[in-house]
Amino acid sequence: MVGLTALWLPIVLSAVAVFVASSITHMVLRYHWSDFQKMRGEDGVLEAMRKAGVQPGNYNFPHGKSMAELKSPVAC
């Protein structure tokens, strides 16, 4: 019987090979290419954000401090 210590190199190499192959396949086939679309009136929104002085970062709209605030009809 072959011990696990004798198989560590093939296990690691196969894991790396599968990771690289799946990454390349995912990039080439572009599964999620159509997940994001251009927003209507994008130019106007970007101009308004520039005027407001919005800095680069991650934002969510509408922003609520609590779940109750997000569930309000005003937030939708």
C-alpha positions in Angstrom: 0.0 0.0 0.0 1.3 3.5 -0.9 1.3 6.0 1.9 0.0 9.5 1.6 3.5 11.0 2.0 4.6 9.3 -1.2 1.6 10.9 -3.1 1.9 14.5 -1.8 3.7 15.8 -4.9 1.2 14.3 -7.4 -1.7 15.6 -5.3 -0.3 19.2 -5.1 0.7 19.2 -8.8 -2.7 18.0 -9.9 -4.5 20.6 -7.7 -2.4 23.4 -9.2 -3.0 22.1 -12.8 -6.7 21.9 -12.2 -6.8 25.4 -10.7 -4.8 26.9 -13.7 -6.9 25.0 -16.3 -10.2 26.1 -14.7 -9.0 29.7 -14.4 -7.9 29.8 -18.1 -11.2 28.2 -19.2 -13.2 30.6 -17.2 -11.4 33.6 -18.7 -11.6 32.3 -22.3 -15.2 31.3 -22.3 -16.4 34.4 -20.4 -19.3 32.9 -18.5 -20.2 36.1 -16.8 -19.6 38.5 -19.6 -23.2 39.6 -19.7 -23.8 39.8 -16.0 -23.3 43.6 -15.9 -24.9 46.0 -18.3 -24.5 49.7 -19.1 -26.8 51.9 -17.0 -29.2 54.1 -18.9 -28.1 57.7 -18.6 -24.6 56.7 -17.5 -23.0 59.8 -18.7 -25.3 62.0 -16.7 -24.8 60.0 -13.6 -21.1 60.0 -13.9 -21.1 63.8 -14.4 -23.3 64.3 -11.3 -20.9 62.1 -9.3 -17.9 64.2 -10.6 -19.7 67.4 -9.5 -20.4 65.8 -6.1 -16.7 65.0 -5.7 -17.3 61.2 -5.2 -13.9 59.5 -4.5 -13.1 56.0 -5.9 -14.4 53.3 -3.6 -17.2 50.7 -3.1 -20.6 52.1 -2.6 -24.1 50.7 -2.3 -27.3 52.4 -3.2 -29.5 53.1 -1.3 -27.2 53.1 1.8 -29.0 52.3 5.1 -27.5 52.1 8.6 -29.8 49.2 9.5 -32.0 46.6 7.9 -35.1 48.3 9.1 -34.0 51.5 7.3 -33.4 49.5 4.1 -36.9 47.9 4.3 -38.7 51.2 4.3 -40.6 52.1 1.1 -38.5 55.3 0.8 -35.3 53.3 0.4 -36.8 51.4 -2.6 
